[in-house]
Amino acid sequence: MTGIIVVQVNCASEAEAHRIAGEAVARRLAASANIHGPIASVYRWQGAVETAAEVPLVLKTRAGLFDDLASLIARLHSYETPCIVGIDADRVHRPYADWVAAATTPDNSDA
């Protein structure tokens, strides 16, 4: 285990993804974020099969920050039940892992 996780979130719009990414990085809850182009999602919601365009957001952070990051995402997200999934990164290039740790440490001006 590296202690680094990748957090996947599907957002309702590009603006929402940018808002969440910006807040997460500014608060040092994530080292970086990637906002992907729209995708088509199919899911069951309140008894019906729905289809919607969504914007995937991928955040990189330390495993110990998942709960705080998930709380921030849930607070800023427009969905009642957003998909927030943390995936352990079993293999991470050591210099990148070190940078993620530094970038998510409060008051670290080196990152």
C-alpha positions, -999 to 999 in steps of 0.1 A, spaced: 0 0 0 12 35 -9 -13 55 11 -23 72 -21 -59 69 -34 -77 80 -65 -112 94 -59 -137 91 -87 -168 113 -88 -193 119 -116 -205 154 -117 -237 169 -133 -217 195 -153 -182 207 -161 -188 238 -139 -196 216 -109 -165 195 -115 -144 226 -116 -159 240 -84 -153 207 -65 -118 203 -79 -108 238 -71 -121 236 -35 -105 202 -29 -71 214 -41 -73 248 -24 -81 231 9 -53 206 4 -78 177 5 -65 166 -29 -32 172 -46 -46 174 -81 -77 168 -101 -86 157 -137 -118 167 -153 -128 145 -182 -152 152 -211 -189 143 -208 -199 106 -207 -232 89 -209 -243 73 -177 -271 47 -172 -283 41 -137 -313 31 -116 -327 59 -95 -360 59 -75 -372 28 -93 -366 39 -128 -337 35 -153 -323 69 -161 -298 81 -186 -278 113 -182 -247 131 -194 -221 134 -166 -186 148 -162 -161 125 -145 -138 140 -119 -107 122 -107 -89 134 -76 -56 122 -61 -50 123 -24 -38 105 7 -61 77 20 -64 94 54 -81 124 38 -109 104 21 -136 111 47 -129 149 47 -127 150 9 -159 129 6 -177 153 30 -166 183 9 -177 167 -23 -211 158 -9 -216 193 4 -207 209 -30 -223 183 -53 -258 188 -68 -268 151 -65 -287 138 -35 -265 107 -35 -233 114 -55 -210 86 -65 -178 91 -45 -154 61 -48 -119 60 -33 -96 34 -50 -63 24 -34 -33 31 -56 -12 0 -50 16 12 -72 27 48 -74 59 63 -87 77 73 -54 84 110 -65 47 114 -74 36 98 -41 59 122 -22 44 152 -41 9 141 -33 18 138 4 34 173 3 6 189 -16 -20 176 9 -1 187 39 -14 220 54 10 249 54 35 232 30 47 258 6 70 233 -11 42 216 -30 
